[in-house]
Amino acid sequence: MGFKSGLQLACSSSLAKEPDKKVVLFILLCVALLMVPSAGAVQAQSREDASSGTASTQANAVGDQPPLTDRERALQDRIRSLEERLSALESKVSITPGTAPTVTETSAVPASREEQAVPATTSESQSKDQLSKYEEWKKASSPETWGGLDPGNGFDVVKTKVGSLNISGYVLLRYLNQLPAHQTFVDHLGNVQAVNPRNDIHAHRIIIYFRGFIFNPRFTYNLFVWTVNATGQVAVVGALTYKFNKHFLLSGGVNGFPGTRSLQGSHPYWLGHDRVMADEFFRPGFTNGVFATGEIFPRLHYNAMVGNNLSQLGLSATKLTRDLGGGASFWWMPTTGEFGPRGAYGDYEWHEKVATRFGVSYAYSREDRFSELNNPSPDNVQIRLTDSDLLFATGTLAPGVTVQKANYYLLSEDAAFKYHGFFLMGEGYYRLLDRFQADGPLPMATIRDRGFFVQIAQMVVPKRIEVYGASSYIYGDTRFAFPQAHEFLGGTNYYPVNSRNLRVNLQVIRVQRSPVSSVFGYYTAGQRGTIISLATSLLF
């Protein structure tokens, strides 16, 4: 028996015993390689035999392939049969579940990230449905679009069928100078207090937003890192929202306590980079709670919230009381059904049709000082009186007396319109403070304050230069000698590119007895004088 016959017998007996498939494949490949040279040798011998013939025979054979011998045809049939068997074995190995191939150290290749994520198949009984669900998830998680920028709405990092991620940010660089540098004021009890004017430059406010949906496009998240470097305050907050329909979106997390128009999501699209004095004085703050938004009827919208208090920033849960607050805001846009991006102030968009908006807001909260009575400085700094004293500071309403709790009520109404680059807006306020709980007698049972602001603006160069002016008045409760405060201001915005989202702002304020003291705003308590602000902001 020759070598080839022995090899064929070995291959046949090996295949009959069903050895390791890799060994079978190796033997079959060896046989194929041995057969091919044999066929070539036979063909070469045939050509030698043909060359020994007559010249006429060679001439007649030019361009014609010599006919295959029986031996050559048998070899080709054997090779074709081996190739078919090899293909069948490869196909069987690739589709058989539960078979883990033997991988040696020399043949191992590091798995890709996607291969590492594939769950190991350990049983032939694993259902095809599970595999198909995994493949569907894997396909859905493959990025479809990423890296796109929607100015003002950030970069779309990833969008898939099961989730998305958008990252955006806001940066405000500001120079602020409050003049004159040295002054004092007298509060309603006749106490002389110092004014602390500022003159500084800050990367003032920086916010990073992470937004998108997860599992269901109706279920969205909004996470952001918020910092005011002038105060050293940093907050990491967020909210989750489920959209049932356009009439009802239910959310939980941190939100502006609805009480004034500027707390309905219009930041940073204001005329200046911060609120005017009356808005800053009367408004609530930001707190944790549950809130709902939607469209009641076409062009009529609402925002309602139940929250922990007027402003929870900087307060731990252990200082909160069991008293929850609530508020709601409604606004109607009868002519166009919109009022620019985020309900923006100013008419950068240059409306060709008059856009109008009318709104009303209400807020209530049972407030606490959130600190012990023996501490003269309260942790609750949201409520001030018109002489700029904190309601919960010791001695504010009576010498040596500290208010521990009080009710806060706010009603505000606003109206605005814009057309061909022109913008006009006004908002009026009525605030009631009552049900004081204090550690001594007080000369009053209620305090009523009123106020308003008016803002006007015009795009003098469309998409490029805007000029504006505003005025605020705040009227204290004259029954108890609380003073009046007011301001007049003017400013301009320069937009270097064709976008609201990058601008340079110059503003000058003339203020009389500021009742507001806000490190992140323009004002300091009791100031009479001038405030100069030069700022640049970017929203992307």
KELO-198623 format. One record per residue: x, y, z of N, C-alpha, C in turn. Coordinates in steps of 0.1 Angstrom, whole numbers, plus 5000, padded with zeros to 4 digits. Atoms other than C-alpha are relative to their C-alpha. Example, Ala and Ser with C-alpha at 12.3 -4.5 7.8 and 13.67 -1.06 7.14 Angstrom:
REM KELO-198623
500949885000512349555078500950125000;499149895000513749895071499250115008;
//
This chain:
REM KELO-198623
500949885000500050005000500950125000;499249885001501550344989499750105011;500249894990501850665010498750064999;501349935002498850824994498949925004;501150094996496750524999499949995015;500050004986497750505035499550125006;500549874995497050875041498550014998;501450005002493650835025499349915010;500750094991492850535047500050075014;499949944987494050735078498950115001;501049895000491851035068498649945002;501350064999488850805063499749955014;500250064987489250625096499950125010;500149894991489750965114498750074999;501349935002486651115099498949915006;501050094995484650805109499950015015;500049994986485650855145499650135006;500449864996484551225146501050065011;499149944991487751365162499850155001;500049854999488451725171499950064986;500249945013487251935142501250074995;498849935005490452135140501049904994;499150105005492451815135499549954987;500550045012490051705108500350104989;499849905010490352035090501550004996;498650005003494152015093500349894990;499750115009494251665077499550024986;500649985013491851755049500850104992;499249905007493952065040501349934995;498850075004497151845040499849914988;500350095011495451595017499950084987;500249925012494351864993501350054995;498749955005497852014992500949894993;499350115006499351664985499549974986;500650045013496851604957500350094989;499849905010497451924939501349984993;498850035007501151864932500049874991;500150125007500351514921499350024986;500749975013497951644895500850084991;499149925008500451894884501149914994;499050095005503051614880499549924988;500650085011500751404859499850084987;500249915012499951704836501450034994;498649985006503751774833500549884992;499650125007504351404824499349994986;500850015013501651424797500650104990;499449905009503251744783501349944994;498850065005506551554781499849904989;500450105010504951264763499650064987;500549935012503251504739501150064992;498949935007506551684731500949904992;499250105008508151354719499349964988;500750035013505651324691500550074988;499649945013505851444655499750145000;500249855001505951814645498650034996;501449985004502651784628499049995011;500950024988501051654660500150125009;499949884992502451954679499350114994;500649895007501152194653498549995002;501550014998497652044655499650025014;500449984986497752064693500150145006;499849864995498552434695498650065003;501249934996495752614714498949905006;500950104994494052284725500549945012;499650074987494152144761500049854998;500150145002495151784761498949945009;501050064992492351564773500549945013;499650054987492451464810500049844999;500050154999493351104817499149965011;500950054990491250884839500650035014;499349974987493850934867499850155004;500249864997493651314864498650045004;501449974997489951324864499649945014;500350064987489851094895500650095011;499449914991492251334913499250135002;500949884999490151644905498749975007;501250044992487051464917500249995015;499750014986488751384949500250135007;499849864994489851744955498750075001;501349934999486351874947499249945012;500750064989484951624972500550055013;499449954988487351724999499750155003;500449864998486652094993498550015005;501450004996482852024997499949965015;500150054986483451835029500650115010;499449894991485652115043499150115002;501049894999483052375035498949965010;501050054992480452165052500450005015;499550004986482552125084500150145005;499849864996483352505085498650055003;501349954998479652575082499449955013;500550074988478752325110500650065012;499449944988481352475134499550145003;500449864998480152835128498650015006;501449984995476452765137499749925012;500350094989476752505164500150085013;500049934987475752675198500749915011;499450074989477552585230501349944998;498750065003480852485213501050115001;498949904998483752685226501249954993;498850045007486752655202501250005010;498850004992490052565217501050104995;499249895004492252875217501349995007;498750004994495952845223500650145002;499449874996498153125237500550064987;499449945012499853165203498950054990;501049965010496553205184499050105006;501049914993494653415210500250144995;500049865004493753765198499250085010;500849934991492554035222498650044995;501449975005488754075220499850144999;500449865001487354395208499050045011;500949964990485154605231498649944998;501450065002481954475214500149855003;499950144998483254115215500049975015;500050024986483954145252498650025007;501449984995480354275257499149894997;500950115004478853965241499949905012;500150104989477453735269500449864995;499650145004478953385269498949914999;501150105002476753105256500549875006;499650124992477052815280499149884998;500950125001474152595270499350014987;500750015013472652475237498550035001;501449984998469252525253499750155001;500349864999469652905253499150044988;501149975010466653045234500650104990;499749915010467053215201499450145002;500649874997464753485214501050095008;499149924992467353595240501250054991;499049965009470053605213499550124991;500549905009467853815190499850135008;500249884992467054055219501350075002;498749944998470754105226500450074987;499649945012471454165189499250134997;500849885002468554415187500550115009;499549904991469954595218501350064995;498749955005473454605204499950094988;500349925012472154735171499550145004;500649874995470055005189501050095006;499049924993473155115209501150054991;499049955009475255175178499750154997;500249865002475655555174499550034986;500549965014473555695145500550134996;499449875003474556055148500750045013;499349954988477056225171500850124996;499249895002478956545174499450124994;500649895006476356775159499850115011;500249894991475957125174498750074996;501249925002472557295178500250125009;499749894992473457645189499050035011;500949974989472057715224499449875006;500450134995471157345228501149905001;498850084997474657195229500349904989;499550105009476456905212499349875003;500650135000474656585204501149905000;498850104999477256335217499649874994;500550135005475156025209498550005000;501550025001471655935197499849864996;500350145004470455575197498549985002;501450034998467055405199499749985015;500250024986467555345236500550115009;499549894991469055675248500850104991;499349905006470755995239500750085011;499249924991473256235254500350134993;499749865005473556615248500850075011;499249924990476156835265500150144995;499949865003475957205266500550085012;499549924989477357485287499850144999;500249854999477157845298501150065008;498949934993480058075307499750155000;500149854999479758435320501250065006;498949934995482758655324499650145003;500649874996481958985343500950085008;499449904991483459295356498950095006;501049934993481359475382500650105009;499649894992481859815399498850075006;501149944993479459945425500650135007;499549874996479960315433498950085008;498649984995480660505455500549895009;499350114993483160295473499750005015;500349994985482160415509498750075002;501449954997478560465521499449925011;500850064990476060375547498550024997;501449975001472260345550499349985013;500850014988469560365577498849914998;501150095002467060085581498750065007;501349944996463360135591499950025016;499949984986464260115628501050115004;499049894998466860395625501449955003;498750054998469860165627500950044988;499149975011472860285606500849874997;499250125004474460005586500950034988;499049975010477359985563499649944986;500250055014477159935525501449944996;498850065004479759705510500149994985;499950015014480359795474501249914995;499050095006482359575451500650064987;499349965012484859625423500949874997;499350125002485959285409499749944986;500150085013486359055378499949855004;500150144997485158705378499649924988;500650105009484558395356498749975008;501049994990481258455373499149885001;501050115000478758185364500449904989;499750115009479557845348499049895002;501050104999476957585341500349894989;499950115009477357245324498849915000;501250075001474257065312500249864993;500150135007473756695304498649964999;501450035002470456615288499849894990;500450105010468756345268498949915005;501150104995466356045271500749875002;499550134997466855695283498949904999;501050115002464955375273498850044992;501249965007461955575260500250154997;499949865003461955915242499250095009;500849924991459256025266500650025014;499449994987461455975296501450074999;498849925002464156245297500650045014;499249964988466856355322500650134997;499349875001468456695328500850015012;499049994989471556705349500950124997;499049895003473757005354500850045013;499149944990476657145374500050154999;500249865000476057495384500950075011;499149934991478557735400500050154999;499849865000478758095410501450035007;498749984994482458165415500150125009;499949894992481858495431499549975015;500550044986480158315461500749875004;499450134997482157985459499049895001;501150094999478857805455500049914988;500050105011478757485435498849905004;501250094998475557265430500049904989;500250115010475156935412498549965001;501450024999471456905405499449944987;500750055012468956755380498649975002;501550035000465456645372499749894990;500550105009463656355355498650044996;501349965005460656405333499449894991;500750095009458056185317498950074993;501049935008455956325289498849914997;501250085003452456175289499550054987;500449935012451456415262500350145001;499649865000451856775253499250085011;500849944989449256865280500549985014;499650044986450956695309501449934999;498650054999454756655315500250005015;499850024986455456525350501549995003;498550004997458956595366500250005015;499650004986460756555398501550045001;498649954999463956725410500150155003;499849854997465257085412499450084989;500649915010463357355395499850145006;500349874995462657725398498650005005;501449994994459757785422499250104993;500749915009457157935399499450125008;500649884993456358295411500250124992;499849885009457758535385500349944986;499850055014458158515347501449954997;498650045003461958495348500449865005;499750134994461758165367499349894991;500750105009459957985337501049964989;499150065009463157895319500650094989;499649905010464058215300501550035001;498649984999467658235313500849924990;499449874998470058345299499650114990;500449915011468058525272499350125006;500549874994467558845292500750124993;499349895006468459195282501450025007;498750004993471259215309500349855003;499750144996472958905323499449965013;500850044988470958915355498750085001;501349944999467559025367500150145005;500149864995466459385373499649995015;500150004986466059495409498649955005;501350044995462259445414499849854999;500150145002462359095399500949925011;499150064991465359005421499550005015;500549984987463659135452498849915004;501250074997460258965450500149854997;500150145005461058635433500349895010;499550124993461358285449501349964994;498750055005464358075443499949864994;500050135006465157715434500049895011;500250104990464157405453499749864994;500450145005463457025451498549995002;501550024999459956915444499649924988;500750065011457556775419499250104993;500649895007456356985391499449954986;500650045012454156955360499950124991;500149905010454057155328499249954988;500850045012452057155296499250114994;500949905007449657325272498649965003;501450024996446157355286499150004987;500749985012444657485254501050054990;499049945009446357595222500450145004;499349874996448757885232499850045014;500149974985447857865269500849895007;499150094994450557705290500050025015;499950004985451157625327501349945005;498950064992453857535352499650005014;500550014986452857415387501049915007;499050074992455057285415499649995015;500050014986455057155450501449975004;498550014996458457205467500250015015;499750004985460257195500499950145006;500149864995460557575504500350104988;499749905011461357895484501349984993;498650035005465057815480500749915009;499350104993466857505490501550004998;498650005003470257585476500850035012;499149984989472857545503499449955013;500650054988470457385528499949854999;500150144999470657025539498649965004;501450054998467556805543499750005015;500250004986468056795581499550145005;500549874996467257175583498650034995;501349975005464057155564498949965010;501250034991460657155581499049914992;501050085006457556955573499050084992;500949915008455957255556500450014986;499849995014455757225519499450134994;500649895007455157515495499549974986;500650035013453457545462499950134991;500149885008453257775432499649954986;500450035014451957795396500150134992;500049895010452358015365499349964988;500850025012450158055335500450114990;499749895010450958235302499349964987;500850015012448958295271500750084989;499349935011450558385237499050004988;501250005009447458475216500350024985;499849965014448958615184500849904992;499150095007451858385174500149865006;499850124993451758105199501449975005;498750024996455358155207500650145004;499449874997457658425221501550004999;498650025002461058335208500649895008;499450114993463558075221499950025016;500150004986462857995258499150125006;500749884996460458295259500950125002;498949914999463358525254499550155001;500249865000463458895263500850064988;499449945012464259125234499549934987;500450065013463459065197501149984991;498850045009466758935183499549934987;500550085012464658705160499350094990;500749905009462959015144498749944995;501350055004459358905144499350084989;500849935010457358985113498650025003;501349994995454158945132500150035015;499949974986453459095166499849885008;500150124990454158835193499650065013;500549964988452358875225500049895011;500050094990452458715259499450075013;500749954988450258765290500149895011;499850114990450958575323499650055014;500349984986450058545359500749895008;499450104992451958365387499750025015;500350004986451358275423500949905008;499250094992453558125450499750025015;500350004985453058035487501149905007;499150084993455457895513500050045015;499849984986455657855551501549995002;498550004999459257965556500550005014;499350014988461657895584501350074999;498649945000464958065594501149904998;499150125002466657715592501350025008;498949994991468957805621499550025014;500449984986468857825659499750145003;500349874996467358125676501250085005;498949934995470558205693501150044990;499149965011472258245660499450124993;500749885006471558605648500050004985;500050015015472358515611499349884996;500850115005469758295595500649934988;499650065012470458035569499050034988;501049955010467258155551500350144996;499749865005468358455530499250044988;500849975012465658455504499150125002;501049894998463258705520500750125006;499549874995464359065525498950105001;500949894999462459375535500550114991;499649905009462459695515501250095005;498849934996465259845537501249914999;499050105003467259535527500449915011;499850094989467259365561499449874997;500550145001466758985562498949995010;501250024991463358895576500349925012;499850104989464758615598501350045008;498949954991467758815612499550055013;500449944987467658905648500050155000;500149864999466359255654499450074988;500549945013464859305619498650075003;501349954999461259365630499850075014;500049944987461859465667501449975006;498750024993465059515688500049875008;499750124993466359185700499049884998;501050105003463458985686500449934987;499750085012463958695661498849934995;501150075006461358565637500549864996;499750145003461458185635499349954987;500850055012458658125609499150124995;500949905006456558335585499449944988;500650045013454158285556500450104990;499649925012455158415522499049984989;501050005011452558495495500550094989;499649915011453458635460499049984989;500850005012451158735432500750094990;499449925011452658865399499249994987;500650005013451258965366501050064990;499149955010453159025334499450014986;500449995014452659135298501250044991;498949975009455059165268499649994986;500150025014455159205231501350044993;498849985009457759215203499650004986;500349995014457759315167501250084993;499049935008460459405141501250055009;498949974992463259405167499750095012;500449924988461259605193499449915010;500550084989460459465227499650095012;500549934989458459585256499449905010;500550104990457659405289499950075013;500249954986456259485323499549895009;500550104990455659285355499750075013;500449944987453859385387499949905011;499950104989454159225421499250055012;500649984987452259205453500449895010;499550104991453859025483499450035014;500650004987452258945517500849915009;499450084990454158835548499250005012;500850004988452158725578500249875008;499950114991451658465606501549985005;498750004994454958555622500149925013;499850074987456258315649501450055004;498849944995458858495670500249985014;499750024985460558485704499750125008;500449894993459158815714498950084993;501149935007456359075706500550084988;499749935012456259235672499050124998;500949895002454759575662499049984988;500950025012453059425631499649864999;500550135003450959125621500249964985;499850035015451459155583500950114995;499249915008453759325559499749994985;500550005014452559425524501050084992;499149925009454959525496499549984986;500450005014454359615460501150054992;499049955009456459685430499849964986;500150035015456959665392501350034993;498949965009459459685364499550024986;500249995014459359795328501349994993;498850015009461859705301499650024986;500249975014462159825266501349984992;498850035008464659725238499750024985;500149995015465359775201501349954994;498850045008467659605177500350114990;499749895010469259905160500749954988;499450075011471359685138499649855001;500550134999469559355131501149895002;499150114997471359045145501450055005;498649954996474259275157500050085013;500049904989473459565181498650025005;501349974993470659605206500350105011;499949904989470059895230498749985008;501150024991467759885260500050095012;500249934988466460055291499049935009;501050064991464559955322499950095013;500149944987463260085355499249915009;500750084989462159925388499650095011;500449934988460160055417499549905010;500450084989459559885450499550085011;500649924990457160025476499849915013;500150074987457559915512498750035007;501249974992454759905538500250125008;499849874994454560265548499450015014;500550004987452560175579501149985011;498950024991455860075595501350064996;498949925005458160315578501049934992;499150075010459560075553500250094988;499849905011461160285525499649954986;500150035014460760295488501349994993;498850015008463460195463499750004985;500250005014463960245426501350004992;498850005009466360225397499750044986;500149985015466960335361501349954994;498850065006469260155338500050004985;499850015015470560145302501149914997;498950095004472659905283499949974985;499950045014473659765250500649864999;499450135003474359415236500650004986;499450015013476759345208500249854997;499950145004476459005190501049984989;499050015010479658935171499849904989;500450105010478258635153498550004999;501550005002474758575140499349905009;500650094990473558415172499850085013;500349944986471958515206501149955010;499350084990474358275222501450055004;498749934996477558495222499850154999;500249855000477358855232500950075010;499349914991479159145249499050105005;501049924994477059345273500650115009;499649884992477659695288498750055006;501249954993475159815314500450095011;499849904990474960115337498750025008;501249994992472460125366500250125010;500149904989471460425388499049955010;500850064990470060285420499850095012;500349934988468360445450499549915011;500350094989468360245482499649864996;500250145004468759895469499549925011;500450094989466659655490500649864997;499550135004468459365472501549995003;498650024998471759225482500349864995;499850125007472958955458501450004994;498650015005476558855452500049964985;500150045014475558685419499350104991;500749905008473358975408500850135000;499349875002474159345403500150085013;500449914989473059485437500749965013;499650024986474359525473499150085009;501149944991472159615503500350155003;500049874996471359975508500750104991;499249925009473360115479499250124994;500449885008472760465465501250034991;498949965009474760535434499949934987;499950055013475960375402500649865000;499450135002476660025391500349984985;499550025014478759955360500349854999;499850145003478859605345500449994985;499550035013480859485315500249855000;500050154999480359115306500049944986;500150095012480758845279499449875004;500550134997478758535278499949914988;500150105010478658215258499149895004;500850124998475957955256500149914988;499850095011476557645235499249875002;
//
